Amino acid sequence: MAHAFQDSISFLLAQIGKAHRSCADEHLNEVGLHVGQEMFLMCVWEHEGMTQTQIAERMGVQPPTVNKMLSRMEAVGLVSRRPDDDDNRVTRVHLTDKSRALQGEVSRVWDELEARTTANLSLDERVLLRRLLMQVYANLIDKP
């Protein structure tokens, strides 16, 4: 028996993704960032001096996406590109004082978003949800 697409898990995941992105954007705008920029900064905060390709791999996005984000973030003074010390053909991404100063605020926003996302779930439910979502993600990225 067929059911309405609104009852499908895929539809619900799409709706959750949209709601999560909207909520994240609202919170990130308070600190002057747009959705995705915090993930970019988190990568560089962990490993400053990565190449654009390395950032793309860590974020799970295409290199042109990183290039576009990088250009926008560089224009507002959040990051800078500098040639590698040993190989001028390689460009590395570095933080600025402005982006370093945002780290605490972004962590706070991310913690608030996590709390809102998992509100009313017990610890066991959170652990189970994370495990299930990791399996769904693996299903979607694995090529059949």
C-alpha angles and dihedrals in degrees: 000000000000120000133203114276088236087068094055125106089231092058091047092050090051091050092047090050092052093046092046092049091049092050092046092049091051092053096041092050087063089066095039100260136116127223110283095026091086090055090050091051092046089057093050093043088057096043114015114196098038121149121246089253091054091049091049091052093049092047094044094235136118119271093244088058090054091046091054092047091046092052091051094045092046090051091058094044101254098120141007134211119225133174117258113262092234103032121034090196089069120076121203129201119233135185125244127216087257093058093042089055090055096057096091093045093049090049090051092049091047091050091050091049091049091049092049092045094052100034114139092020121116120230090257090051091049091051091048093046091051092049092049093047091049089054092048089050091050090050091054099046097042112092112229 
